Amino acid sequence: MGPANQATLRLAAAKGLVVNASNESRSRAVALVRQGIPAVCVVPSDAPAVFHHEGVRFVACPASRSGRKVQCISCGGRFGLPLCAQAERGFVITFPAHGARAAAAAAHCS
């Protein structure tokens, strides 16, 4: 992601609109978070709910976890905003590959 796009995402976040940079690469997601860009990452469906990669925490979207009754509207806990709507976060939110092509999608995750 180039500097102009990064600046645009930061400006949007400062005005209350969080745009998450979507990735299939954990390393790329780490690089973005370290630059202050909110990032999300597709992971294989059997990935743990919380894990670390290159020293950065990855947290599964609570609404995407099976057996959980959390929805986007009830996500966020003490901050009152869904995790993915919090611009100032030092972690990556993960979404499991799913559907008929989950295995193919997961094969592209690194």
Secondary structure, 3 states (H helix, E strand, C coil): CCHHHHHHHHHHHHCCCCCCEEECCHHHHHHHHHCCCCEEEEECCCCCCEEEECCEEEEECHHHCCCCCCCHHHCCHHHCCCHHHCCCCCEEEEEECCCCCHHHHHHCCC
